[in-house]
Amino acid sequence: MKASNLIAAALLVGCSSLAMADVTIKIPDNVDLLSVNAGDPTTDSSGFFSSGATATLPDGVNQIVFKYEPFFDVNRDERKVISSKAIIARFEATDAELTLNVPKYRDARQAQKNIDNLEWSLTDKNGQVVPVVEDKLIKDGMQIGRDYNREADDYNRKGGVAALTVATTAAVATTAAATTAAQPTTLPATAPAAGDNTAEEMLIFWYNKADAETKARFKEYVSKN
């Protein structure tokens, strides 16, 4: 096989493996995800029958900023929106499918009464609650045109209770590195001699890290090339 094909195959296996290691959050359609890790959220709302959107975040410690904005029909031609304060929250997850859960209020009056003390949660695909540290992202004065990414960044630098700090992310990265180092590594029976094809080494590396389904796709790719 040509070196270029080997490299392409290695990247195919590697990218498939890396794509699996993401955190996704299902966002209800009445929740506005404003910021993720002090940056713009990456969301997907594709699908004709889909409700809300799905946000994709990296593994590890993440921080989200969101508002819950349920609406209620006052009459046939009028709709009232009740908006929560901006909530900033930090949590940790790896290769997980999460759902952001918010309460359903009976009417606008109940929402107005309870939304400032919003009881929400993040749950995984098994219904288990993911621990979060939360706070309110408060801005005095006019609320129109807020820059939530900048506000989250300022909040983090000031060290709020839900701050995303260098120490927090470094601790998670260290744990992940230790876990990876503890995994057994399968080496070739004969180590490659100096000058051997680097692409082949890459291919072996990524192939050993892939799951069964990805390996099957790789074998199919090789057979056609």
Salt bridges, closest charged atoms under 4 A:
ASP73 OD1 - ARG79 NE 3.24
ASP107 OD2 - ARG106 NE 3.71
ASP116 OD1 - LYS85 NZ 3.82
GLU151 OE1 - ARG146 NH2 2.56
ASP153 OD2 - ARG157 NE 3.66
ASP154 OD1 - ARG157 NH2 2.18
GLU213 OE2 - ARG217 NH1 3.55
GLU220 OE2 - LYS224 NZ 3.13
